[in-house]
Amino acid sequence: MDTPEQPIVMATTDFTEISDFAIDNAAVMAKILNGKVLLLHIIDKYTRRMLTREKKPEAYVTEKLETLGEDIKQKYGTEYITVVKKGNIFKTIAEVAKQHDALLHFLGTHGKKGIQWIVGSFALKVVKKSPVPVVVIQKPAGSIDYKKIIYPLDLQPGSKQKVKWAKIVHQAAGSHFDIFVDNYGDESTDRKLKADLNQLTEIMEHHNIPYTVSHSEPKGSFGLQVIDYATAQNADAIMITSDPDKLTCNPFNKEEERVLYNKEKIPVMFINSRNLSLYIGGP
């Protein structure tokens, strides 16, 4: 898969400040890609309450999207399209992303708080159902240009195969990847991981993708070490993968969630394993 001539970068908004952060980051990426921003709002009970409160018709939603679109066009020079849909939030987001062949979806989140630690968060549910990579945002773009990305590597399914998206992002943004390798402290396991690392770096070199390699400490949470490393490197984003069909049995210690909702608010590019059609040894 190569980057389309004018890729669609999607941002879902509920007209809150955190959604504005997602739109801001989506516009930055669209400018880098010479693409368009797709602004999506899904009409739900909260939208209807807002319309009732402000005594506005449903057409007001489109007007608000157009205003947001004109703002980013003026600020970043990026073209935009707007989409308003009714339906189930998780299903509709996936449908719109697929229908418009979006390359990336930017989504704002306040992080995981309170009861969400038990029932699962909105952002993670969207991520798990998405047919395209989701970039989870917790702050404005600022000086982010998505050129320095952390690539955690462990033995989880899809970890090395996300090189497919490393290739796409590098082609689009000229990104450099800091490969941060897990350390299991077991000779046999670490030997397998070293083989994966060799395969990964061969592919990166074949596609002229710049990278460096660092290793975690053998003790402690790999997810927390990834965050610390990304913070120290002043990274623009962290690229992680997960199995979208895997049920969350113990949500308190999942590595993907520790990274996804990191307190440093570093953007996280979350790729489901279903998005990984490029296999090690492939093109």
N, C-alpha and C positions, 0 to 999 in steps of 0.2 A: 504493500500500500504506500503510495506516494502522496504528498500534500497536494490537494486540489489547487487549480489556478487561483481561485478566489474562495478560500475555505470559509465555512460558517462557524463562528464562535458564538456559542449560545450562553445566555445568562437568564436565569429565572428570577423574577422579582415579585415581592409582595409589598413593594413600596416602603420598606423599612430602611433604616440606615445601613444595616448589614447587607441588604440586597444591593444598595448603592455601591458598597465596596466590591461586590462581585461584578457588577456592571463595569466599574472602573478598571478592574483587572482584566476583564474580558476585552475591553476596548484597547488596552495596552497590547494584549496578545494579537488582536485583530490587526492592529497597526503594524506589528512586527511581521505578521503573515501576509499583509496586504489583502486582508479578508474583510468580511462583513460581520457585524454583531447582530444576532437574533435576540430580541428582547421578548421574553415569554411571561405572560401572567395567566394563571389559572383561576377562574372565578369559582370561589368556594363560599362557605357561610360567612367567613370573615370579610370577604369582598362585599357581599350583600349587606352586611351590617354597616360597612363604611359608606356604601351608596345610600342606604336608608338614612344614616346619620347626617350625611351631607346633602341629602335630597337631590341626588344625581341619577341620571339614567346609566345603563350599562355602557353606553358609548363613551362615558367619561373615562373608563378604564383605558380605552384606546388613546384618548387624548393625553392621559398621563404617560403612557408609553412613548407616544410621539414626542412629548416634551423631554423625556429622558434621552431619547434617541438624538434629538437636535442638540442637546447638551454635549453628548459625547462626540458628535460630528464636529461641533465647534471646537471642542477641546483637543481632540485627537485626529480629526480629519478622516474618521472612519465612516463608511456607509453603514446603514442599519436597516433592519426590517422588524416589524412588530407582529406578534401573534397573540391572540386572546382566545382561550379555550375554556370550555366547561368540562368537568369530569374529575375522576380520581387523580389526585396530585401525582402519585408515583407512576401510575400507568400512563398518564397523559404526557408527562415530561419525557418518558422513554419514547412514546409515539412521535412526538414533535421532533426529537433529536434524530430519530430514524428517518422520518419523512423528509426533513431538510438536509439529511446527510451531514449533520454537524460533525466537525472534527473534535471539538472539545466543548464541555459544558462547565461553566463557572457557577458556583453555588455558595452563597454566604451562610455562615453558621455562627452562633454565639458560643459554640462549644457544647460539651456534654455536661449537663447539670442535673442535680436532684434526682427525680424519679427516672430520668432518661438513662441513668446508669443501669437501671433494671429492665426497662421496657425497650430500650434502643432508641437512638435519636433519629430525628427527621433526616438529617444529612446522610447518615449511614444507610438509611433505608433507600434514599434516592440513589446513592452510589451503588448499592447492591443490585438495583434493578436497571441501571443505566446501560444502554447499548454502546455508549461512547465513554471515554475517560472523563472523569469529573475532577475539576480543580476546586478544592474546598478552601474557601477564603474567610479570614477572620479580621482583615484590616484593609485599608486603602492600598492601592498599588504603590504609591510613593515613588521610590527610585528603582523599583523592581523592573528588570528587563528580561527575566527568564533565561539568562545566559549561564548561570551557575546553579546546577541541579545536583542534588545528592541522590545517589543510586544505591540504596541498601541491597545487599546480596546475602541471602541465606538459603536454606534448603527447602523453603516452602515452594509449593507448586506455582509456577509462573514467575518466580523471582528473576531468573536469568532471561526468560523469554520476553520480559518487558523491554528488552533491547530493541524490539520492533518500534516501540514508541520513542525510545531514545533516538533512534535513527530519524524518525519523522520530526521530532522537536528540534534536533540538530540541524536538519535540512532547512527548517523554517526559521529558526531563531539563532543559529550558530552557537548552540549551547555546548558548554563544557560539562562533563559528568565526573563527579567525585564518587567513585565506587567505594562504598563502606562495607567491609566484609565482616560477617558474624564470626565469632570465635567460640566454638562449642567446647573447647578444652578436651576433646576426645580425638585421638590420632586418626582413627578410621573415618570418623565423620568429617573431620577437617580435611582429610585427603579427598573426599568426594567434593567438598566445597571448593578446594583448590582446582580440581578438574573443571568445575563449572566456571570458575573465574578465568581459567585459561581459554575456555571456549568463548566466553563473553568478550574478553579483550581481543581475541582474534577477529571477531565480527566487528568490533569497534574500529580496529585498525584497518580492516578491509574497507570500511565505509568512511575512513578518515575522520572518525569522531574523536575529538580530544578527550582524554580521561586521565585521572590519577587514581591510585589505589591506596586505601588505608584500612587498617584492621581494628576491630573493637577489642575490648578487654574480655578475657574469658569468663569473668564473673559480672553479674548484674544484668539488668534488663537491656536487651538489644535495642528495643524501641526507645528507651530513654537515652541510650548512648547515641542513637541516630539523631535525636533532637539536639543533644549537647554538641555533637559534631557539626550539625547543620548551622547551629547558632554561632559556633566558633569560626566557621568558614564564611559567615555572612551570606548564606545560600539564599537564592531566590525561590527555591521550591524543593520539595522532597517527592520522589517518585516511588510509590508503593503499589503492591498488587494484593488481591484477595480472591478467594473463591466465593462467587456470588450465591452459590447454592448451599454453602455451609451454614448450618444453624448456629446461633450464638448460645452456647450452653453456660459459659461463665463469662459474662461481659466485663468483669472487674479487672481482668489482667490481660486482655487481648492486646498484642503488640500493635496491630493495625490501628486500634482505637487510641492508643497512647500517642502515636504519631499523628493521626488524623486530627485530634483535638489538642494539639500541643499548645502549651501555655505561652510559647514564644510567638504564636500566631503566624508561623511560617506556612505559606501556601503548600498544600499537599495535592499532587496529581495522583489520583486514585484510579487504578486500572483493574477492571475485573478480568479474571482468567479467560472469560469467554471472548475478550477482545484480542487475545494473543494468538494470532494465526501464524506468526513467524516463529519457527522453531530453530533451536540451536543447530547450526549446520546449514540453515536455509539461506535464501538470498538476502 
